[in-house]
Structures are given as C-alpha cells and as structure tokens.
Amino acid sequence: MGSEMSRQKAAMITGAAMGMGAMKANKLAERGWKVFAGVLPKADLSELSNNPNIIRVNQDVTSDKSVKASAKKVQKELGEAGLDLLINNAGIAHLGTGPIEGIHMEETRVVFEVNTFGTMRVTQAFLPMIRKAAPNSRIINFASGAVRANPACSGSYNMSKWAVEGLTCTLRNELAPFGIEVTSIEPGAVKTHMTANAEETTQNIWNNIDQDIRDVYEPHLRETTTTKMVEQINAGNDPDYLTDQVLALLDKPKWKPRYLVGKDVKAMKPMVALLPERTVEKLIQKAVGIPQYKG
C-alpha cells in the first residue's frame, strides 16, 4: 500500500504540443505527475514547459507504426509500472467542412483518421499499460459539445466526434470488469489554435466547395456559419478554465459516461433533459440563425 501511494502517477496525452493538450500536460506535471506528451515530429513545442516531469514522445496518431513506437517508448520508461491516465486529446476540425452534399470525402477521411481512428489506435496501443495500473487507471476521450448542437456545415467533425462517444461507451462496458473508468469530454467553444482566425476559417467553408453546391446552400446557411458561429467562437471558454474543469474529474472516484465542460454547453444540459428532442433542435436552429421552410 505504501509503495502504491508513493509511486509517481503517469499520464499519456496525445496532441500535447500546443493548446489545451499542452496546458493539461503542464498542469499535471506541476502536480507531480510524470507526463508523456505526444507530439508530431518537428512540431513547435514552445507551449510545453521544461518541467522535468514532461517527457516528449513523437507520435502521429494517424500512423500505426508511429503509435506503436510511442507506446513502446512509454512502456520502456515506465518499466514494470502501469499507466494511470490516457487523455486522447488530438483532434482537427478545419477539413471536410461544408454542406454534406458537397463535402470532399478525402477530407472527411482525414478528419476521421485523426479524431476517431487516431483515438482508437492510441487506446489499443496503450490499453495494456492502462490495465496494468487497474483498478485506478482511467481514460479520457475528447468528443465535442458539437454533438449536442450538430452545427451545419461541420458534418465531418460532428460525425467523427459522435463516433468517439460510441467508442467511450463501448470501452466503459469492456473495461468495467477491471475497474477502469472511461469518459467522454464534450467541451464547448474554446479559444485555442483550432478556433483562431474564426472569420477566415468560416469563410473557407464556402470557398472550398464546388460553386453549384455553394449556390444552393449559402443563401440559407451563410448566417449560421459565418456570423453566428464566429460570435460563438469569439465568446468561447477560456482554455485555462476548461482544462481545470477537465482535470478536476481526476478527484471523482466514479465517472459518468460523458461530461459537458464549458459555460456554453453546460447551459444546454437542463434543456436537453427536460424538453423533447425536436423542441431542442428547433430552439438551437433559431438561436444559430437557420431559417425554417415556409411552404
């Protein structure tokens, strides 16, 4: 018991070179955790602190070879110890945008390769280490508050994050016999590198699709994608606050299947619980400026 209590806890965080991934790595390291920070080779690491508790691990979540190599390195560093925490943080949102009818499938595949298959790939590779630390080990998968609102023209991202929710729920059943807690985080809008230059990013939704599709959908959906969405992003949660909320879950002995994190998405929780799904949908459509058919 004494050796277990004195053992330095260890975490693996994917997509940890910048943004909330780096913030979570820095904060856990400050708490005394040994943190394996998964970073793309040649990535800018200026946001990762020089805390000796942080060990940088080259990792491309879209590559079987890279993920297996990263797991091998972490296992070597841990020796006989297990891994207490896996945070699947890596994700992208800028590809595969536009109305479903006009999305370029090759871009959607990239989004899934990072957001969904990357999460699954890393989980597969690190589960043996997570099981070794059971019953006190945990997995956090980053889904998105987008699964609550399903923004128009963000179908690739929405679908990839819905799939992460499915992965989490399946893992909860498969890992329950080992006492391993698993949850999905549904963060609201947050001010990070992913949401920087919101005006340019949202305009690219329409610049990157075929003109015939643009002519059909832009008159109806331009306000929600280039005005309302920008307003929501610019009013997004402070990443420092959001990462604190996520790491606070480590103090809870048992986890729910999912947590809405952020002031904007938390406000949706009672609405979703109390109102019919179609009513919630119509309220969201009105709030984000999606016009209704008037036949």
HUMO-V84819 format. One record per run of one state. SS is the DSSP state (hx for helix, st for strand, lp for the rest). FROM is the first residue (numbers start at 0). LEN is the number of residues. If there is no record, write none. Layout:
# HUMO-V84819
ss=<SS,SS>
from=<FROM,FROM>
len=<LEN,LEN>
This chain:
# HUMO-V84819
ss=<lp,hx,lp,st,lp,hx,lp,st,lp,st,lp,hx,lp,st,lp,st,lp,hx,lp,hx,lp,hx,lp,st,lp,hx,lp,st,hx,lp,st,lp,st,lp,hx,lp,hx,lp,hx,lp,st,lp,hx,lp,st,lp,hx,lp,hx,lp>
from=<0,1,6,9,13,18,30,33,39,53,58,63,78,84,88,97,98,99,102,104,115,116,132,137,142,145,149,153,154,178,180,187,189,190,192,195,197,207,210,234,236,237,238,251,257,261,262,274,276,287>
len=<1,5,3,4,5,12,3,6,14,5,5,15,6,4,9,1,1,3,2,11,1,16,5,5,3,4,4,1,24,2,7,2,1,2,3,2,10,3,24,2,1,1,13,6,4,1,12,2,11,8>
